[in-house]
Amino acid sequence: MKAYKEMTREELQREHEKLEQKFQEIKAVGLKLDMSRGKPSKEQLNLTNGMLDVLNSDSDMNSESGIDCRNYGIMDGIPEARRLFAEMSEVPEENILVYGNSSLNVMFDTIARAVYMGICGHTPWGKLDKVKFLCPVPGYDRHFGITEFFGIEMIPVPLLATGPDMDLVEQLVSEDTSVKGIWCVPKYSNPTGISYSDETVRRFAQLKPAAPDFRIFWDNAYTIHHLYDNDQDEILPIFSECQKAGNEDLVYQFISTSKVSFPGSGIAVMAASEANLADARKAMSYQTIGHDKLNQVRHVRFFKDMDGVREHMKKHAAILRPKFETVLSVLETELGGLEIGSWVKPKGGYFISFDALDGCAKKIVAKTKDAGVVMTGAGATFPYGKDPKDSNIRIAPSFPTLEELEQAARIFVLSVKLVSLEKLLEQ
């Protein structure tokens, strides 16, 4: 089929009438499908059920260091958990701080500390006239939500195939003392699925911020979430690159098992320099007398080591891979050559990013919902929910069954076609 832009007005109208009839037939079925968030499916959650059997009333509840994990204490986390997450994060064990169940909560706390007590002795952000954060776009809506909650001004930075536009990042960071941080999802980025190039990571590590309390918020949420065993993205470890550049205080690195074990019942970690960790401990000593060490024991005894984690993630990939390939196949079969949308084929992560014709994203999402498929709101991948082109849509294939997913994908492409035709007919 030729590109829509090459069709005559009469051809566009005939195509629209045909597809609108098909849309009304699907709408009449009354489907209720959800592709709104990157939630693991029930099949994925079942992979970790064995963790529930790791501990019982007869189990040894002591850590390898002999500490009774049923009691208070060990603020930094038990040694075996720190060791496991050090390998996962590619940092030394002494640079690991084990928290509770959610990396999002750790990031929120880290921003809150900066606002109320400052970073490493610098003026609290809450006492400054202006605080700005760089936000690669399209990006993760919950990152943007945290900074918006604290009244921090968000500055969009284009996300390229190699990572954020580093020319712009370097300029903004070096010239403006009110720029205090940047959000990063460096591997299988949310939502585009791209991974940062070696050059991008090195340039991050070599930043020369005007603000001494500038920090990179390096959310390595998908570092082990590959879709393929033999075709995987690898990125340079940011912490060691910062050390090489004499900039080890520059980065906070976050990771969790939220989509590895049980979301909401996993383990979250911050990796950082000793100065940054000491700063975090000051507040933590008032927040808690220790996080859930029994959960740390469960995780370590279930996974045992990084080889165990990798084998577990292969099982996740076996479930997710057909889902991603189903969506990508429908996109290619139904939209390929029409020139009304573009997308990236990710090698990992949880999302597929779709770019429609400018001005169409909100209408496509609304039309898809009208046919019974709920998607992430258009604009969510930009600060303040405002996509200046109204073109980006995040597709989350993980939660529905394969059958549901194929239905949802076909409804989505049908909505893309109809909205695109309407836009072209208006012109």
Contacts in CASP RR format, 6 or more apart in sequence:
PFRMAT RR
TARGET T0000
AUTHOR 0000-0000-0000
METHOD contacts of the structure
MODEL  1
MKAYKEMTREELQREHEKLEQKFQEIKAVGLKLDMSRGKPSKEQLNLTNG
MLDVLNSDSDMNSESGIDCRNYGIMDGIPEARRLFAEMSEVPEENILVYG
NSSLNVMFDTIARAVYMGICGHTPWGKLDKVKFLCPVPGYDRHFGITEFF
GIEMIPVPLLATGPDMDLVEQLVSEDTSVKGIWCVPKYSNPTGISYSDET
VRRFAQLKPAAPDFRIFWDNAYTIHHLYDNDQDEILPIFSECQKAGNEDL
VYQFISTSKVSFPGSGIAVMAASEANLADARKAMSYQTIGHDKLNQVRHV
RFFKDMDGVREHMKKHAAILRPKFETVLSVLETELGGLEIGSWVKPKGGY
FISFDALDGCAKKIVAKTKDAGVVMTGAGATFPYGKDPKDSNIRIAPSFP
TLEELEQAARIFVLSVKLVSLEKLLEQ
1 337 0 8 1.000
1 338 0 8 1.000
2 337 0 8 1.000
3 337 0 8 1.000
3 338 0 8 1.000
3 339 0 8 1.000
3 340 0 8 1.000
4 12 0 8 1.000
4 15 0 8 1.000
4 338 0 8 1.000
4 339 0 8 1.000
4 340 0 8 1.000
4 420 0 8 1.000
4 421 0 8 1.000
4 424 0 8 1.000
5 339 0 8 1.000
5 424 0 8 1.000
7 15 0 8 1.000
7 424 0 8 1.000
9 425 0 8 1.000
12 421 0 8 1.000
12 424 0 8 1.000
12 425 0 8 1.000
13 425 0 8 1.000
15 417 0 8 1.000
15 421 0 8 1.000
16 418 0 8 1.000
16 421 0 8 1.000
16 422 0 8 1.000
16 425 0 8 1.000
19 414 0 8 1.000
19 417 0 8 1.000
19 418 0 8 1.000
19 421 0 8 1.000
20 418 0 8 1.000
22 414 0 8 1.000
23 367 0 8 1.000
23 371 0 8 1.000
23 414 0 8 1.000
23 415 0 8 1.000
23 418 0 8 1.000
26 371 0 8 1.000
26 411 0 8 1.000
26 414 0 8 1.000
27 370 0 8 1.000
27 371 0 8 1.000
27 372 0 8 1.000
30 372 0 8 1.000
31 371 0 8 1.000
31 372 0 8 1.000
31 373 0 8 1.000
31 407 0 8 1.000
31 411 0 8 1.000
32 372 0 8 1.000
33 372 0 8 1.000
33 373 0 8 1.000
33 374 0 8 1.000
33 400 0 8 1.000
33 404 0 8 1.000
33 407 0 8 1.000
33 408 0 8 1.000
33 411 0 8 1.000
34 373 0 8 1.000
34 374 0 8 1.000
34 399 0 8 1.000
34 400 0 8 1.000
35 373 0 8 1.000
35 374 0 8 1.000
35 375 0 8 1.000
35 376 0 8 1.000
35 395 0 8 1.000
35 396 0 8 1.000
35 397 0 8 1.000
35 399 0 8 1.000
35 400 0 8 1.000
35 405 0 8 1.000
35 408 0 8 1.000
35 412 0 8 1.000
36 374 0 8 1.000
36 375 0 8 1.000
36 376 0 8 1.000
36 377 0 8 1.000
36 396 0 8 1.000
37 376 0 8 1.000
37 396 0 8 1.000
37 399 0 8 1.000
38 350 0 8 1.000
38 351 0 8 1.000
38 396 0 8 1.000
38 398 0 8 1.000
38 399 0 8 1.000
39 263 0 8 1.000
39 396 0 8 1.000
39 398 0 8 1.000
39 399 0 8 1.000
40 259 0 8 1.000
40 263 0 8 1.000
40 316 0 8 1.000
40 398 0 8 1.000
40 399 0 8 1.000
41 319 0 8 1.000
41 398 0 8 1.000
41 399 0 8 1.000
41 400 0 8 1.000
41 401 0 8 1.000
43 319 0 8 1.000
44 259 0 8 1.000
44 316 0 8 1.000
44 319 0 8 1.000
44 320 0 8 1.000
44 398 0 8 1.000
45 262 0 8 1.000
47 312 0 8 1.000
47 315 0 8 1.000
47 316 0 8 1.000
47 319 0 8 1.000
48 260 0 8 1.000
48 261 0 8 1.000
48 262 0 8 1.000
48 302 0 8 1.000
48 312 0 8 1.000
50 302 0 8 1.000
51 261 0 8 1.000
51 262 0 8 1.000
51 298 0 8 1.000
51 299 0 8 1.000
51 302 0 8 1.000
54 297 0 8 1.000
54 298 0 8 1.000
54 301 0 8 1.000
54 302 0 8 1.000
55 61 0 8 1.000
55 294 0 8 1.000
55 297 0 8 1.000
55 298 0 8 1.000
55 301 0 8 1.000
61 68 0 8 1.000
61 69 0 8 1.000
61 70 0 8 1.000
61 294 0 8 1.000
61 297 0 8 1.000
62 68 0 8 1.000
62 69 0 8 1.000
63 69 0 8 1.000
63 74 0 8 1.000
63 78 0 8 1.000
63 79 0 8 1.000
63 80 0 8 1.000
63 293 0 8 1.000
63 297 0 8 1.000
64 78 0 8 1.000
64 79 0 8 1.000
64 80 0 8 1.000
65 78 0 8 1.000
65 79 0 8 1.000
67 73 0 8 1.000
67 74 0 8 1.000
67 78 0 8 1.000
67 293 0 8 1.000
69 78 0 8 1.000
69 293 0 8 1.000
69 294 0 8 1.000
69 296 0 8 1.000
69 297 0 8 1.000
70 293 0 8 1.000
70 294 0 8 1.000
72 289 0 8 1.000
72 290 0 8 1.000
73 289 0 8 1.000
73 290 0 8 1.000
73 293 0 8 1.000
74 290 0 8 1.000
74 293 0 8 1.000
75 281 0 8 1.000
75 284 0 8 1.000
75 285 0 8 1.000
75 288 0 8 1.000
75 289 0 8 1.000
75 290 0 8 1.000
76 82 0 8 1.000
76 96 0 8 1.000
76 97 0 8 1.000
76 98 0 8 1.000
76 281 0 8 1.000
77 97 0 8 1.000
77 98 0 8 1.000
77 290 0 8 1.000
77 291 0 8 1.000
77 293 0 8 1.000
77 296 0 8 1.000
78 98 0 8 1.000
78 293 0 8 1.000
78 296 0 8 1.000
78 297 0 8 1.000
78 300 0 8 1.000
79 93 0 8 1.000
80 296 0 8 1.000
80 300 0 8 1.000
81 98 0 8 1.000
81 267 0 8 1.000
81 296 0 8 1.000
81 297 0 8 1.000
81 299 0 8 1.000
81 300 0 8 1.000
82 93 0 8 1.000
82 96 0 8 1.000
82 98 0 8 1.000
83 93 0 8 1.000
84 299 0 8 1.000
84 300 0 8 1.000
84 303 0 8 1.000
84 305 0 8 1.000
84 306 0 8 1.000
84 309 0 8 1.000
85 96 0 8 1.000
85 98 0 8 1.000
85 255 0 8 1.000
85 267 0 8 1.000
85 269 0 8 1.000
85 271 0 8 1.000
86 92 0 8 1.000
86 93 0 8 1.000
86 95 0 8 1.000
86 96 0 8 1.000
86 271 0 8 1.000
87 305 0 8 1.000
87 306 0 8 1.000
88 223 0 8 1.000
88 224 0 8 1.000
88 255 0 8 1.000
88 269 0 8 1.000
88 306 0 8 1.000
88 309 0 8 1.000
89 96 0 8 1.000
89 220 0 8 1.000
89 223 0 8 1.000
89 239 0 8 1.000
89 253 0 8 1.000
89 255 0 8 1.000
89 269 0 8 1.000
89 271 0 8 1.000
90 237 0 8 1.000
90 239 0 8 1.000
90 240 0 8 1.000
91 237 0 8 1.000
91 239 0 8 1.000
91 240 0 8 1.000
91 253 0 8 1.000
91 271 0 8 1.000
94 274 0 8 1.000
95 239 0 8 1.000
95 271 0 8 1.000
95 272 0 8 1.000
95 273 0 8 1.000
95 274 0 8 1.000
95 277 0 8 1.000
96 269 0 8 1.000
96 270 0 8 1.000
96 271 0 8 1.000
97 269 0 8 1.000
97 270 0 8 1.000
97 271 0 8 1.000
97 272 0 8 1.000
97 277 0 8 1.000
97 280 0 8 1.000
97 281 0 8 1.000
98 267 0 8 1.000
98 268 0 8 1.000
98 269 0 8 1.000
98 291 0 8 1.000
98 296 0 8 1.000
99 105 0 8 1.000
99 106 0 8 1.000
99 267 0 8 1.000
99 268 0 8 1.000
99 269 0 8 1.000
99 270 0 8 1.000
99 291 0 8 1.000
100 106 0 8 1.000
100 266 0 8 1.000
100 267 0 8 1.000
100 268 0 8 1.000
100 291 0 8 1.000
100 292 0 8 1.000
100 295 0 8 1.000
101 256 0 8 1.000
101 258 0 8 1.000
101 264 0 8 1.000
101 265 0 8 1.000
101 266 0 8 1.000
101 267 0 8 1.000
101 268 0 8 1.000
101 292 0 8 1.000
101 295 0 8 1.000
102 256 0 8 1.000
102 258 0 8 1.000
102 264 0 8 1.000
102 266 0 8 1.000
102 268 0 8 1.000
103 219 0 8 1.000
103 221 0 8 1.000
103 254 0 8 1.000
103 255 0 8 1.000
103 256 0 8 1.000
103 258 0 8 1.000
103 268 0 8 1.000
103 269 0 8 1.000
104 142 0 8 1.000
104 146 0 8 1.000
105 268 0 8 1.000
106 254 0 8 1.000
106 268 0 8 1.000
106 269 0 8 1.000
106 270 0 8 1.000
107 143 0 8 1.000
107 146 0 8 1.000
107 217 0 8 1.000
107 219 0 8 1.000
107 254 0 8 1.000
108 146 0 8 1.000
108 149 0 8 1.000
109 283 0 8 1.000
109 287 0 8 1.000
110 217 0 8 1.000
110 252 0 8 1.000
110 270 0 8 1.000
110 280 0 8 1.000
111 146 0 8 1.000
111 147 0 8 1.000
111 150 0 8 1.000
111 152 0 8 1.000
112 150 0 8 1.000
113 119 0 8 1.000
113 279 0 8 1.000
113 280 0 8 1.000
113 283 0 8 1.000
114 124 0 8 1.000
114 125 0 8 1.000
114 180 0 8 1.000
114 213 0 8 1.000
114 215 0 8 1.000
115 124 0 8 1.000
115 125 0 8 1.000
115 126 0 8 1.000
115 150 0 8 1.000
116 124 0 8 1.000
116 126 0 8 1.000
117 124 0 8 1.000
117 282 0 8 1.000
117 283 0 8 1.000
118 124 0 8 1.000
118 125 0 8 1.000
118 213 0 8 1.000
119 213 0 8 1.000
119 215 0 8 1.000
119 276 0 8 1.000
119 279 0 8 1.000
120 213 0 8 1.000
120 249 0 8 1.000
120 275 0 8 1.000
120 276 0 8 1.000
120 279 0 8 1.000
121 279 0 8 1.000
122 212 0 8 1.000
122 213 0 8 1.000
123 213 0 8 1.000
125 131 0 8 1.000
125 150 0 8 1.000
125 152 0 8 1.000
125 180 0 8 1.000
125 213 0 8 1.000
128 178 0 8 1.000
129 178 0 8 1.000
130 153 0 8 1.000
130 178 0 8 1.000
131 151 0 8 1.000
131 152 0 8 1.000
131 153 0 8 1.000
131 178 0 8 1.000
131 180 0 8 1.000
132 152 0 8 1.000
132 153 0 8 1.000
132 154 0 8 1.000
132 155 0 8 1.000
132 176 0 8 1.000
132 178 0 8 1.000
132 179 0 8 1.000
132 180 0 8 1.000
132 181 0 8 1.000
133 147 0 8 1.000
133 152 0 8 1.000
133 153 0 8 1.000
133 154 0 8 1.000
133 155 0 8 1.000
133 179 0 8 1.000
133 180 0 8 1.000
133 181 0 8 1.000
133 182 0 8 1.000
133 183 0 8 1.000
134 154 0 8 1.000
134 155 0 8 1.000
134 157 0 8 1.000
134 164 0 8 1.000
134 169 0 8 1.000
134 172 0 8 1.000
134 173 0 8 1.000
134 179 0 8 1.000
134 181 0 8 1.000
134 182 0 8 1.000
134 183 0 8 1.000
135 143 0 8 1.000
135 144 0 8 1.000
135 147 0 8 1.000
135 154 0 8 1.000
135 155 0 8 1.000
135 156 0 8 1.000
135 157 0 8 1.000
135 182 0 8 1.000
135 183 0 8 1.000
135 383 0 8 1.000
136 156 0 8 1.000
136 157 0 8 1.000
136 158 0 8 1.000
136 159 0 8 1.000
136 163 0 8 1.000
136 164 0 8 1.000
136 182 0 8 1.000
136 183 0 8 1.000
136 184 0 8 1.000
136 185 0 8 1.000
136 189 0 8 1.000
137 156 0 8 1.000
137 157 0 8 1.000
137 158 0 8 1.000
137 159 0 8 1.000
137 381 0 8 1.000
137 382 0 8 1.000
137 383 0 8 1.000
138 159 0 8 1.000
138 191 0 8 1.000
138 192 0 8 1.000
138 353 0 8 1.000
138 381 0 8 1.000
138 382 0 8 1.000
138 387 0 8 1.000
138 392 0 8 1.000
138 394 0 8 1.000
139 159 0 8 1.000
139 183 0 8 1.000
139 185 0 8 1.000
139 189 0 8 1.000
139 190 0 8 1.000
139 191 0 8 1.000
139 192 0 8 1.000
139 381 0 8 1.000
139 382 0 8 1.000
140 183 0 8 1.000
140 185 0 8 1.000
140 190 0 8 1.000
140 191 0 8 1.000
140 219 0 8 1.000
140 381 0 8 1.000
141 376 0 8 1.000
141 380 0 8 1.000
141 381 0 8 1.000
141 385 0 8 1.000
143 183 0 8 1.000
143 185 0 8 1.000
143 217 0 8 1.000
143 219 0 8 1.000
144 154 0 8 1.000
144 183 0 8 1.000
144 382 0 8 1.000
144 383 0 8 1.000
144 384 0 8 1.000
144 385 0 8 1.000
147 154 0 8 1.000
147 183 0 8 1.000
147 383 0 8 1.000
148 154 0 8 1.000
148 383 0 8 1.000
148 384 0 8 1.000
152 180 0 8 1.000
154 383 0 8 1.000
154 384 0 8 1.000
155 172 0 8 1.000
155 179 0 8 1.000
156 382 0 8 1.000
156 383 0 8 1.000
157 164 0 8 1.000
157 165 0 8 1.000
157 168 0 8 1.000
157 169 0 8 1.000
157 172 0 8 1.000
157 182 0 8 1.000
158 164 0 8 1.000
158 165 0 8 1.000
158 168 0 8 1.000
159 165 0 8 1.000
159 189 0 8 1.000
159 192 0 8 1.000
159 194 0 8 1.000
160 194 0 8 1.000
161 194 0 8 1.000
162 194 0 8 1.000
162 196 0 8 1.000
162 197 0 8 1.000
162 199 0 8 1.000
162 200 0 8 1.000
163 186 0 8 1.000
163 189 0 8 1.000
163 194 0 8 1.000
163 196 0 8 1.000
163 197 0 8 1.000
163 200 0 8 1.000
164 182 0 8 1.000
164 184 0 8 1.000
164 196 0 8 1.000
164 200 0 8 1.000
166 199 0 8 1.000
166 200 0 8 1.000
166 203 0 8 1.000
166 204 0 8 1.000
169 182 0 8 1.000
169 203 0 8 1.000
169 204 0 8 1.000
169 207 0 8 1.000
170 203 0 8 1.000
170 207 0 8 1.000
172 179 0 8 1.000
173 179 0 8 1.000
173 181 0 8 1.000
173 182 0 8 1.000
173 207 0 8 1.000
173 208 0 8 1.000
173 209 0 8 1.000
173 210 0 8 1.000
173 211 0 8 1.000
173 214 0 8 1.000
174 207 0 8 1.000
174 208 0 8 1.000
174 209 0 8 1.000
174 210 0 8 1.000
175 210 0 8 1.000
176 210 0 8 1.000
176 211 0 8 1.000
177 210 0 8 1.000
177 211 0 8 1.000
178 211 0 8 1.000
179 209 0 8 1.000
179 210 0 8 1.000
179 211 0 8 1.000
179 214 0 8 1.000
180 211 0 8 1.000
180 213 0 8 1.000
180 214 0 8 1.000
180 215 0 8 1.000
181 214 0 8 1.000
181 215 0 8 1.000
181 216 0 8 1.000
181 217 0 8 1.000
182 216 0 8 1.000
182 217 0 8 1.000
183 217 0 8 1.000
183 219 0 8 1.000
184 196 0 8 1.000
184 204 0 8 1.000
184 216 0 8 1.000
184 217 0 8 1.000
184 218 0 8 1.000
184 219 0 8 1.000
185 219 0 8 1.000
185 220 0 8 1.000
185 221 0 8 1.000
185 222 0 8 1.000
186 195 0 8 1.000
186 196 0 8 1.000
186 201 0 8 1.000
186 218 0 8 1.000
186 219 0 8 1.000
186 220 0 8 1.000
186 235 0 8 1.000
186 238 0 8 1.000
187 195 0 8 1.000
187 196 0 8 1.000
187 220 0 8 1.000
187 222 0 8 1.000
187 223 0 8 1.000
187 233 0 8 1.000
187 235 0 8 1.000
188 194 0 8 1.000
188 195 0 8 1.000
188 222 0 8 1.000
188 225 0 8 1.000
188 233 0 8 1.000
188 346 0 8 1.000
188 347 0 8 1.000
188 348 0 8 1.000
188 349 0 8 1.000
188 350 0 8 1.000
189 195 0 8 1.000
189 196 0 8 1.000
189 222 0 8 1.000
190 221 0 8 1.000
190 222 0 8 1.000
190 349 0 8 1.000
190 350 0 8 1.000
190 351 0 8 1.000
190 394 0 8 1.000
191 351 0 8 1.000
191 352 0 8 1.000
191 353 0 8 1.000
191 381 0 8 1.000
191 392 0 8 1.000
191 394 0 8 1.000
191 395 0 8 1.000
192 344 0 8 1.000
192 346 0 8 1.000
192 351 0 8 1.000
192 353 0 8 1.000
193 344 0 8 1.000
193 346 0 8 1.000
193 347 0 8 1.000
193 348 0 8 1.000
193 349 0 8 1.000
193 351 0 8 1.000
193 352 0 8 1.000
193 353 0 8 1.000
194 344 0 8 1.000
194 346 0 8 1.000
195 233 0 8 1.000
195 234 0 8 1.000
195 235 0 8 1.000
195 347 0 8 1.000
196 204 0 8 1.000
196 235 0 8 1.000
198 235 0 8 1.000
198 236 0 8 1.000
201 235 0 8 1.000
201 236 0 8 1.000
201 238 0 8 1.000
201 241 0 8 1.000
202 236 0 8 1.000
202 241 0 8 1.000
202 245 0 8 1.000
204 216 0 8 1.000
204 238 0 8 1.000
204 241 0 8 1.000
204 250 0 8 1.000
204 251 0 8 1.000
205 238 0 8 1.000
205 241 0 8 1.000
205 242 0 8 1.000
205 244 0 8 1.000
205 245 0 8 1.000
205 247 0 8 1.000
205 250 0 8 1.000
205 251 0 8 1.000
206 245 0 8 1.000
206 247 0 8 1.000
207 214 0 8 1.000
207 216 0 8 1.000
207 247 0 8 1.000
207 250 0 8 1.000
209 250 0 8 1.000
214 250 0 8 1.000
215 250 0 8 1.000
215 251 0 8 1.000
215 252 0 8 1.000
215 276 0 8 1.000
216 238 0 8 1.000
216 250 0 8 1.000
216 251 0 8 1.000
216 252 0 8 1.000
217 252 0 8 1.000
217 254 0 8 1.000
218 238 0 8 1.000
218 251 0 8 1.000
218 252 0 8 1.000
218 253 0 8 1.000
218 254 0 8 1.000
219 254 0 8 1.000
220 253 0 8 1.000
220 254 0 8 1.000
220 255 0 8 1.000
221 254 0 8 1.000
221 255 0 8 1.000
221 256 0 8 1.000
221 258 0 8 1.000
221 259 0 8 1.000
222 348 0 8 1.000
222 349 0 8 1.000
222 350 0 8 1.000
223 255 0 8 1.000
224 260 0 8 1.000
224 309 0 8 1.000
224 310 0 8 1.000
224 313 0 8 1.000
225 259 0 8 1.000
225 313 0 8 1.000
225 316 0 8 1.000
225 317 0 8 1.000
225 348 0 8 1.000
225 349 0 8 1.000
225 350 0 8 1.000
226 232 0 8 1.000
226 233 0 8 1.000
226 313 0 8 1.000
226 317 0 8 1.000
226 347 0 8 1.000
226 348 0 8 1.000
227 317 0 8 1.000
227 320 0 8 1.000
227 321 0 8 1.000
227 324 0 8 1.000
227 346 0 8 1.000
227 347 0 8 1.000
227 348 0 8 1.000
227 349 0 8 1.000
228 317 0 8 1.000
228 321 0 8 1.000
228 347 0 8 1.000
228 348 0 8 1.000
229 314 0 8 1.000
229 317 0 8 1.000
231 347 0 8 1.000
232 347 0 8 1.000
232 348 0 8 1.000
233 347 0 8 1.000
233 348 0 8 1.000
238 251 0 8 1.000
238 253 0 8 1.000
239 248 0 8 1.000
239 251 0 8 1.000
239 253 0 8 1.000
239 271 0 8 1.000
239 272 0 8 1.000
242 248 0 8 1.000
242 249 0 8 1.000
242 250 0 8 1.000
242 251 0 8 1.000
248 273 0 8 1.000
249 272 0 8 1.000
249 273 0 8 1.000
249 275 0 8 1.000
249 276 0 8 1.000
251 272 0 8 1.000
252 270 0 8 1.000
252 271 0 8 1.000
252 272 0 8 1.000
252 276 0 8 1.000
253 270 0 8 1.000
253 271 0 8 1.000
253 272 0 8 1.000
254 268 0 8 1.000
254 269 0 8 1.000
254 270 0 8 1.000
254 271 0 8 1.000
255 268 0 8 1.000
255 269 0 8 1.000
255 271 0 8 1.000
256 266 0 8 1.000
256 267 0 8 1.000
256 268 0 8 1.000
256 269 0 8 1.000
257 266 0 8 1.000
257 267 0 8 1.000
257 268 0 8 1.000
257 299 0 8 1.000
258 264 0 8 1.000
258 266 0 8 1.000
258 268 0 8 1.000
259 316 0 8 1.000
259 350 0 8 1.000
260 266 0 8 1.000
260 309 0 8 1.000
260 312 0 8 1.000
260 313 0 8 1.000
260 316 0 8 1.000
261 267 0 8 1.000
261 299 0 8 1.000
261 302 0 8 1.000
265 295 0 8 1.000
266 295 0 8 1.000
266 299 0 8 1.000
267 295 0 8 1.000
267 296 0 8 1.000
267 299 0 8 1.000
270 277 0 8 1.000
270 280 0 8 1.000
272 280 0 8 1.000
303 309 0 8 1.000
303 312 0 8 1.000
320 350 0 8 1.000
320 397 0 8 1.000
320 398 0 8 1.000
322 402 0 8 1.000
323 397 0 8 1.000
323 398 0 8 1.000
323 400 0 8 1.000
323 402 0 8 1.000
323 405 0 8 1.000
324 346 0 8 1.000
324 348 0 8 1.000
324 352 0 8 1.000
324 397 0 8 1.000
326 397 0 8 1.000
326 402 0 8 1.000
326 405 0 8 1.000
326 406 0 8 1.000
326 409 0 8 1.000
327 352 0 8 1.000
327 395 0 8 1.000
327 397 0 8 1.000
327 405 0 8 1.000
327 409 0 8 1.000
328 343 0 8 1.000
328 345 0 8 1.000
328 352 0 8 1.000
330 406 0 8 1.000
330 409 0 8 1.000
330 410 0 8 1.000
330 412 0 8 1.000
330 413 0 8 1.000
331 343 0 8 1.000
331 352 0 8 1.000
331 354 0 8 1.000
331 409 0 8 1.000
331 413 0 8 1.000
334 410 0 8 1.000
334 413 0 8 1.000
334 414 0 8 1.000
334 417 0 8 1.000
335 341 0 8 1.000
335 413 0 8 1.000
335 416 0 8 1.000
335 417 0 8 1.000
338 417 0 8 1.000
338 420 0 8 1.000
340 356 0 8 1.000
340 357 0 8 1.000
340 416 0 8 1.000
340 417 0 8 1.000
340 420 0 8 1.000
341 354 0 8 1.000
341 355 0 8 1.000
341 356 0 8 1.000
341 357 0 8 1.000
341 416 0 8 1.000
341 420 0 8 1.000
342 354 0 8 1.000
342 355 0 8 1.000
343 352 0 8 1.000
343 353 0 8 1.000
343 354 0 8 1.000
343 355 0 8 1.000
344 352 0 8 1.000
344 353 0 8 1.000
345 352 0 8 1.000
346 352 0 8 1.000
350 396 0 8 1.000
350 398 0 8 1.000
351 394 0 8 1.000
351 395 0 8 1.000
351 396 0 8 1.000
351 397 0 8 1.000
352 394 0 8 1.000
352 395 0 8 1.000
352 397 0 8 1.000
353 381 0 8 1.000
353 392 0 8 1.000
353 393 0 8 1.000
353 394 0 8 1.000
353 395 0 8 1.000
354 392 0 8 1.000
354 393 0 8 1.000
354 394 0 8 1.000
354 395 0 8 1.000
354 416 0 8 1.000
355 391 0 8 1.000
355 392 0 8 1.000
355 393 0 8 1.000
356 364 0 8 1.000
356 391 0 8 1.000
356 392 0 8 1.000
356 393 0 8 1.000
356 416 0 8 1.000
356 419 0 8 1.000
356 420 0 8 1.000
357 391 0 8 1.000
357 420 0 8 1.000
357 423 0 8 1.000
358 389 0 8 1.000
358 390 0 8 1.000
358 391 0 8 1.000
359 389 0 8 1.000
359 390 0 8 1.000
359 391 0 8 1.000
359 423 0 8 1.000
360 390 0 8 1.000
360 391 0 8 1.000
360 416 0 8 1.000
360 419 0 8 1.000
360 420 0 8 1.000
360 423 0 8 1.000
361 378 0 8 1.000
361 379 0 8 1.000
361 387 0 8 1.000
361 390 0 8 1.000
361 391 0 8 1.000
361 392 0 8 1.000
361 393 0 8 1.000
362 378 0 8 1.000
362 379 0 8 1.000
362 390 0 8 1.000
363 419 0 8 1.000
363 422 0 8 1.000
364 378 0 8 1.000
364 393 0 8 1.000
364 412 0 8 1.000
364 415 0 8 1.000
364 416 0 8 1.000
364 419 0 8 1.000
365 375 0 8 1.000
365 376 0 8 1.000
365 377 0 8 1.000
365 378 0 8 1.000
365 393 0 8 1.000
367 415 0 8 1.000
367 418 0 8 1.000
367 419 0 8 1.000
368 375 0 8 1.000
368 411 0 8 1.000
368 412 0 8 1.000
368 415 0 8 1.000
369 375 0 8 1.000
371 411 0 8 1.000
371 414 0 8 1.000
371 415 0 8 1.000
372 411 0 8 1.000
373 407 0 8 1.000
373 408 0 8 1.000
373 411 0 8 1.000
373 412 0 8 1.000
375 393 0 8 1.000
375 394 0 8 1.000
375 395 0 8 1.000
375 396 0 8 1.000
375 412 0 8 1.000
376 393 0 8 1.000
376 394 0 8 1.000
376 396 0 8 1.000
377 393 0 8 1.000
377 394 0 8 1.000
378 387 0 8 1.000
378 390 0 8 1.000
378 392 0 8 1.000
378 393 0 8 1.000
379 385 0 8 1.000
379 386 0 8 1.000
379 387 0 8 1.000
379 390 0 8 1.000
379 392 0 8 1.000
380 394 0 8 1.000
381 387 0 8 1.000
381 392 0 8 1.000
381 394 0 8 1.000
382 388 0 8 1.000
382 392 0 8 1.000
395 412 0 8 1.000
397 405 0 8 1.000
400 408 0 8 1.000
END
